[in-house]
Amino acid sequence: MKLKLEEVERYERHVTMRLAFRFGVITVTDATQAVIKVRVALADGRTSEGVAAEALAAKWFEKSPHFTDEQNLEQLRQALGLAIELYRAQGFETPFGLYAGSYADQRRRGAELNLNPLAAGYGPALLDRAILDAVGRATGQSFATMIRTNVPGIRATSLTPDIDDVALAVFLAGLTPQQGIDVRHTVGLVDPLTAADRPPSERVNDGLPETLEEVVSYYRGHYYKLKVGGDIKADLERLGRIAAVLDAGAGDYRTTLDGNEQYDDVEGIVELWRKVEETPALARLARSTLFIEQPIKRAVALSCSVGPLARHRAVIIDESDGELSSFPQALKLGYAGVSSKNCKGFYKSILNAARVARLGPGYFMSAEDLTTWPGVSVQQDLALVSLLGMTHVERNAHHFIDGMSFAPEAEQRAFVAAHPDLYEKQVGKPARLKAVGGRLILGSLDVPGFAVGAAMDFTSMRPMAGEAPIDISFGRRPTRSSS
């Protein structure tokens, strides 16, 4: 199917978080989300609209201290603007063709704007979701159906010389969406762990859990993602406190460690893991650890072997996954896996998943999060990772943000009505993600488009910072309306 990108409206939403979230070098207390609505023209003359949403995150795509947090957000806005220009210039093309056809120029021109490859990829990641959403709405097909039958036209290109078209077609056709997925709860670097860490004067008292102890008893989940900060002594002390909570109440739990690039080299993270294994109080946590995620700074992560660490636990790349060639490069250095994040692009996730399928046992893809807010963002990410066969996914926004509190009441009710297996709404409270027994039920995501069965209220949003939404087809400002 070929189409042409006609119009893109760009908006933002803001939310004050119920709890502070620290990862890497930043502590986040409020957040901004980019929301887009696209209009595409199909080859048969029809037009269709689609949506996508993703957090505008500081100090993840670009961690250099030379950029302020606001400059980080502006970099992501620039990446989106650049992608719109490049997609528009291609005219009629397949959805995947728009992505592949602009890939090199997106990175080249992004570099001219001081955008690293990870930041430059943010723009296409948003556009691709909204475009496929529009295709699904026009054809009445769900995301799973479109990928399995390859409606987007995903194919091997010079960008992926290790991928074979025949094997790729077999892989896509064999995908089956899961009806549910387990939540892997994120434990940030400043999260309160016990009641002693959360005195009454600091409590939010909104009915949701505030400490790790409360999370364990409230959601009854079995998977936890633990952040470490690059200081071996401090990391060991905190992991010990976390282990005490999980050992006492989480049953047969599993964990992953996320370094967020906080260690300078492989020797540092190996030393941490050795001490974890040597500490009796951490014995159960050590046995529970499935893998270690991006512990080494990206400047050196793909220039040295992680074999010394991989002998203890499997290691995956996350922030180092800036290019389509990054995962194959990492494999040569001893990495066993790569993360899937919609903010890096769902085509990249699909292609990397096909690589994992070809590699076989011992290699894997993990499902990770960049604060996918409830609503469009979390639903599109869940649809992707469940289709790719992942059984648990990091989720954090439902804990650090109070549900859909950022959206008008009518929009919240619409999402609850369209996706009652995924959300619940109590009187006087926002619509919140429903994770009974630490598990999300996903059947309602099987709707025409990209997993979104309800409408967002665009009149409640502000135009993207720095510019009003522009109709790039005709040079006029579009009417702001619900879609």
C-alpha positions in Angstrom: 0.0 0.0 0.0 1.3 3.4 -1.0 0.4 6.7 0.6 1.5 10.3 0.9 1.9 12.3 4.1 -0.3 15.4 3.7 -0.6 17.1 7.1 0.9 16.8 10.6 -0.5 18.6 13.6 1.9 18.8 16.6 0.8 19.3 20.2 2.1 18.8 23.7 0.8 17.8 27.1 2.2 18.5 30.5 1.9 16.6 33.8 3.1 17.0 37.3 4.2 13.6 38.5 2.9 12.1 41.7 6.3 10.8 42.6 9.8 11.9 41.6 11.6 9.5 39.2 15.4 9.3 39.1 17.3 7.4 36.4 20.8 8.0 35.3 21.8 11.6 36.0 18.3 13.2 36.2 15.4 13.4 38.7 12.1 14.0 37.0 9.2 15.7 38.8 7.2 16.9 35.8 7.0 15.7 32.2 6.0 16.7 28.7 4.5 14.5 26.0 4.5 15.1 22.3 1.2 14.2 20.5 0.8 14.2 16.8 -2.1 13.8 14.4 -1.4 13.0 10.7 -3.5 13.0 7.6 -2.4 10.7 4.8 -3.7 10.4 1.2 -4.0 6.9 -0.1 -3.4 6.0 -3.7 -7.1 5.4 -4.3 -7.9 9.0 -3.4 -9.1 8.4 0.2 -7.6 10.3 3.2 -7.3 9.0 6.7 -6.0 10.3 10.0 -3.8 8.7 12.7 -2.3 9.5 16.0 0.8 8.9 18.1 2.2 10.1 21.4 5.6 9.9 23.1 7.3 11.5 26.1 9.7 14.3 25.4 12.5 13.1 27.7 15.6 15.0 28.8 18.9 13.2 29.6 18.1 9.9 27.9 18.4 10.4 24.1 21.2 12.9 24.7 23.0 12.8 28.1 25.8 15.4 27.4 25.9 17.9 30.2 26.6 20.6 27.5 22.8 20.6 26.8 20.2 21.8 29.2 17.1 19.7 29.8 15.0 22.2 27.7 17.6 21.9 24.9 17.2 18.2 25.0 13.4 18.6 24.5 14.0 21.0 21.6 16.3 18.5 20.0 13.4 16.0 19.9 11.1 18.6 18.4 13.7 19.3 15.7 14.0 15.6 15.0 10.2 15.5 14.5 10.2 18.5 12.2 13.0 17.1 10.1 11.2 13.8 9.7 8.0 15.5 8.6 10.0 17.4 5.9 11.8 14.3 4.6 8.6 12.1 4.6 6.7 14.8 2.8 9.3 15.1 0.1 9.0 11.5 -0.9 5.5 11.7 -2.2 3.6 8.4 -2.6 5.5 5.5 -0.9 4.8 2.5 1.3 4.8 3.2 5.1 8.1 1.4 5.5 9.4 3.0 2.4 9.0 6.4 3.9 11.1 5.3 6.9 13.8 3.5 4.9 13.9 6.1 2.2 14.6 9.0 4.6 16.8 7.0 7.1 20.2 8.2 5.9 19.1 11.8 5.4 17.4 11.9 8.8 20.7 11.0 10.5 22.9 13.1 8.2 20.8 16.3 8.6 20.2 15.5 12.3 24.0 15.4 12.8 24.1 18.9 11.3 21.7 20.0 14.0 23.9 18.3 16.7 21.4 15.4 17.1 22.9 12.1 17.9 21.4 9.0 16.1 19.2 8.1 19.0 17.7 11.6 19.2 17.4 11.9 15.4 15.4 8.7 15.3 12.7 10.1 17.6 10.9 12.0 14.8 10.4 9.0 12.5 9.4 6.8 15.5 6.4 9.1 16.1 5.5 9.6 12.5 5.6 5.9 11.6 3.1 5.0 14.4 0.7 7.7 13.4 0.9 6.8 9.7 0.3 3.1 10.3 -2.6 4.1 12.6 -4.1 6.0 9.7 -3.7 3.1 7.4 -5.4 0.7 9.8 -8.3 3.1 10.3 -8.7 3.4 6.5 -8.6 -0.4 5.8 -10.3 -1.6 9.0 -7.2 -3.7 10.0 -5.6 -3.9 13.4 -1.9 -3.4 14.0 -1.3 -7.2 14.4 -3.0 -7.9 11.1 -1.1 -5.2 9.3 2.2 -6.5 10.5 1.5 -10.2 9.9 0.4 -9.5 6.4 3.1 -6.9 5.9 0.8 -4.0 4.9 3.6 -1.5 5.6 5.9 -3.2 3.1 8.7 -4.1 5.5 11.7 -5.5 3.6 15.4 -6.0 3.7 17.4 -3.0 2.4 21.1 -2.0 2.2 20.5 -0.8 5.8 20.0 -4.4 7.0 22.3 -6.6 4.8 22.1 -9.4 7.4 18.3 -9.8 6.9 16.8 -12.0 4.2 13.4 -11.0 2.7 12.1 -14.6 2.6 13.0 -15.2 6.3 11.6 -11.9 7.2 8.2 -12.7 5.5 8.1 -16.0 7.4 8.9 -14.3 10.7 6.1 -11.6 10.2 3.5 -14.2 9.2 4.2 -16.2 12.3 3.7 -13.5 14.8 0.7 -13.9 17.2 -0.4 -11.1 19.6 -0.5 -12.1 23.2 -3.7 -11.6 25.2 -1.8 -10.4 28.2 1.6 -9.4 29.5 3.2 -9.1 32.9 4.4 -5.7 34.2 8.0 -5.3 35.2 7.8 -2.6 37.8 10.6 0.1 37.7 12.4 0.9 41.0 14.0 4.3 40.4 17.1 5.5 42.2 15.1 7.7 44.7 12.0 5.6 45.1 10.9 5.1 48.7 11.3 1.4 49.6 9.6 1.2 53.0 7.3 3.2 55.2 10.3 4.7 56.9 11.3 6.3 53.6 7.9 8.0 53.3 6.9 9.9 56.4 3.3 11.1 56.6 4.2 14.7 55.8 5.6 13.5 52.3 2.8 11.1 51.3 0.6 11.8 48.3 -2.3 9.8 49.7 -4.0 9.3 46.3 -4.9 5.7 46.8 -2.0 4.4 44.8 1.1 2.7 46.3 4.0 5.0 47.2 6.7 2.6 48.5 8.1 -0.5 47.0 6.6 -2.5 49.9 3.2 -1.1 48.9 3.8 -1.8 45.2 4.5 -5.4 46.0 1.3 -5.9 48.0 -0.9 -3.7 45.8 -0.1 -5.1 42.3 1.3 -8.5 43.4 3.6 -8.5 40.4 6.5 -10.9 39.8 8.9 -8.8 37.7 11.0 -5.8 38.8 13.5 -3.5 37.1 16.1 -2.1 39.4 18.1 1.1 38.6 21.8 1.3 39.6 23.7 4.5 39.7 27.4 3.8 39.0 28.7 3.9 42.6 29.4 0.4 43.7 29.1 1.0 47.4 25.8 2.9 47.1 24.4 0.5 44.6 25.1 -2.5 46.8 23.5 -0.8 49.8 20.4 0.1 47.9 20.1 -3.4 46.2 20.3 -4.9 49.7 17.4 -2.8 50.9 15.4 -3.7 47.7 16.2 -7.4 48.1 14.9 -7.3 51.7 11.5 -6.0 50.5 11.3 -8.4 47.5 12.4 -11.4 49.5 9.8 -10.7 52.2 6.8 -10.2 50.0 7.2 -10.7 46.2 7.1 -14.4 46.1 8.9 -16.1 43.2 10.1 -12.8 41.7 12.4 -12.0 38.7 14.5 -8.8 38.3 16.6 -7.0 35.7 19.3 -4.4 36.4 19.4 -1.2 34.4 22.7 0.7 34.5 21.5 3.6 32.3 25.1 4.1 31.1 26.3 4.9 34.7 29.5 2.8 34.6 32.5 4.0 32.7 33.7 0.5 31.7 33.0 -3.2 31.9 35.4 -3.6 34.8 33.2 -1.4 37.0 30.0 -3.3 36.4 31.7 -6.6 36.7 33.0 -5.6 40.1 29.5 -4.7 41.2 28.1 -8.0 40.0 30.9 -9.9 41.8 30.1 -8.2 45.0 26.3 -8.9 44.5 27.1 -12.6 44.1 29.4 -12.5 47.2 26.8 -10.8 49.5 24.6 -13.4 51.3 21.7 -10.9 51.7 21.7 -10.6 47.9 21.8 -14.3 47.1 18.1 -14.6 46.1 18.1 -11.3 44.1 21.3 -12.5 42.3 19.6 -15.7 41.3 16.5 -13.8 40.1 18.4 -11.5 37.8 17.5 -12.2 34.1 19.9 -9.7 32.4 21.7 -6.4 32.8 20.7 -3.5 30.6 23.2 -0.9 29.1 25.5 -0.5 32.2 28.3 1.2 30.2 28.4 4.7 28.7 27.5 4.6 25.0 30.7 6.4 24.1 32.6 3.2 24.8 29.8 0.5 25.0 30.3 -0.6 21.4 34.1 -0.4 21.4 35.0 -3.1 23.9 33.9 -6.7 24.7 31.4 -7.3 27.5 32.5 -10.9 27.7 33.7 -10.6 31.3 30.2 -9.5 32.4 28.3 -11.8 30.0 29.9 -14.8 31.6 27.9 -13.9 34.7 24.6 -12.5 33.2 23.3 -11.7 29.7 23.8 -8.0 28.7 21.7 -5.9 26.4 22.1 -2.6 24.7 19.5 0.2 25.1 20.9 3.7 24.7 23.6 2.3 22.3 20.9 1.1 19.9 21.1 4.3 17.8 21.3 2.8 14.4 19.9 -0.2 12.5 23.4 -1.6 12.5 23.9 -1.2 16.3 22.6 -4.6 17.4 24.7 -6.6 15.0 27.7 -4.6 16.1 26.9 -5.3 19.8 26.5 -9.1 19.1 30.2 -9.2 18.1 31.2 -7.8 21.5 29.3 -10.3 23.6 25.9 -8.7 24.0 23.0 -11.1 23.9 20.1 -8.8 23.4 18.6 -5.4 22.6 15.6 -3.5 24.0 12.4 -2.7 22.2 11.2 0.9 22.8 8.6 2.6 20.6 10.6 5.9 21.0 13.4 4.2 19.0 11.0 3.2 16.3 8.7 0.1 15.9 10.3 -0.8 12.5 13.7 -1.1 14.3 12.1 -3.3 17.0 10.6 -5.6 14.3 13.8 -5.9 12.4 15.8 -6.6 15.5 13.2 -9.2 16.6 13.6 -10.9 13.3 17.4 -11.0 13.9 16.8 -12.5 17.3 14.6 -15.2 15.8 17.3 -16.1 13.3 20.0 -16.2 16.0 18.1 -18.7 18.1 18.5 -19.7 21.8 20.6 -17.5 24.0 19.6 -14.3 22.2 16.6 -12.1 23.0 14.8 -8.8 22.9 13.5 -7.1 26.1 10.5 -4.8 26.4 11.5 -1.5 28.0 9.8 1.8 28.7 10.6 5.5 28.3 7.6 6.6 30.4 4.8 5.7 28.0 1.9 7.6 29.5 -1.5 5.9 29.8 -3.5 6.3 26.6 -2.2 6.2 23.1 1.5 5.9 24.0 1.2 2.9 26.3 -1.3 1.1 24.1 0.8 1.4 20.9 3.9 0.1 22.8 1.9 -2.8 24.4 0.6 -3.8 21.0 4.1 -3.9 19.6 5.8 -5.9 22.3 3.0 -8.4 22.8 3.0 -9.1 19.0 6.7 -9.7 19.2 6.2 -12.4 21.8 7.6 -10.7 24.9 6.0 -12.0 28.1 6.9 -9.1 30.5 7.4 -5.4 29.9 8.9 -2.6 31.9 6.1 -0.1 32.9 6.7 3.0 34.9 4.3 5.8 34.0 1.3 4.2 35.8 3.4 4.5 39.0 5.0 7.9 38.6 2.0 9.6 36.9 -1.5 9.4 38.3 -3.2 7.6 35.4 -4.7 9.9 32.7 -4.9 12.9 35.0 -3.4 15.0 32.2 -6.5 14.5 30.0 -10.0 15.9 30.2 -12.7 13.8 31.9 -14.5 13.0 28.7 -11.3 11.7 27.1 -10.6 9.5 30.1 -14.1 8.0 30.0 -13.8 7.3 26.3 -10.6 5.3 26.8 -12.1 3.4 29.7 -15.1 2.5 27.6 -13.0 1.5 24.6 -10.4 -0.4 26.6 -12.2 -1.7 29.8 -9.7 -4.6 30.2 -6.8 -2.1 30.3 -8.2 0.8 32.4 -10.5 1.4 35.4 -11.9 4.6 36.7 -13.2 5.2 40.2 -15.4 8.1 41.2 -13.3 11.2 41.8 -10.1 9.5 40.4 -8.4 9.6 37.0 -8.6 6.6 34.7 -5.8 4.3 35.7 -4.0 1.3 34.2 -5.4 -1.9 35.5 -2.6 -4.4 36.4 -4.4 -7.1 38.5 -1.8 -9.6 39.7 0.8 -7.6 38.0 -0.6 -8.4 34.6 -2.1 -6.3 31.8 -4.9 -7.7 29.6 -4.7 -6.6 26.0 -7.6 -7.9 24.0 -9.2 -4.5 23.5 -6.1 -3.3 21.5 -7.3 -5.4 18.6 -9.0 -2.5 16.9 -8.7 -0.9 13.4 -5.5 1.2 13.4 -2.6 1.1 15.8 -4.2 -0.1 19.1 -6.3 3.0 19.8 -10.1 2.7 20.0 -10.8 6.1 21.6 -10.4 9.7 20.6 -8.0 12.2 22.2 -9.2 15.8 22.9 -6.8 17.9 20.9 -8.6 21.1 21.9 -7.2 20.5 25.5 -3.6 20.4 24.2 -1.2 23.2 23.5 0.6 23.6 20.1 4.1 22.2 20.2 6.4 24.6 21.9 8.0 27.1 19.6 5.4 26.9 16.8 1.7 26.6 16.0 0.7 23.4 14.2 1.2 23.9 10.4 -0.6 22.2 7.6 2.5 21.3 5.6 0.4 20.5 2.5 -1.1 23.9 2.0 0.8 26.2 4.3 -2.2 27.1 6.4 -2.9 26.6 10.1 -5.5 23.8 10.6 -8.5 24.1 12.7 -7.9 22.5 16.1 -10.5 19.8 16.6 -11.0 16.5 18.3 -10.0 13.4 16.4 
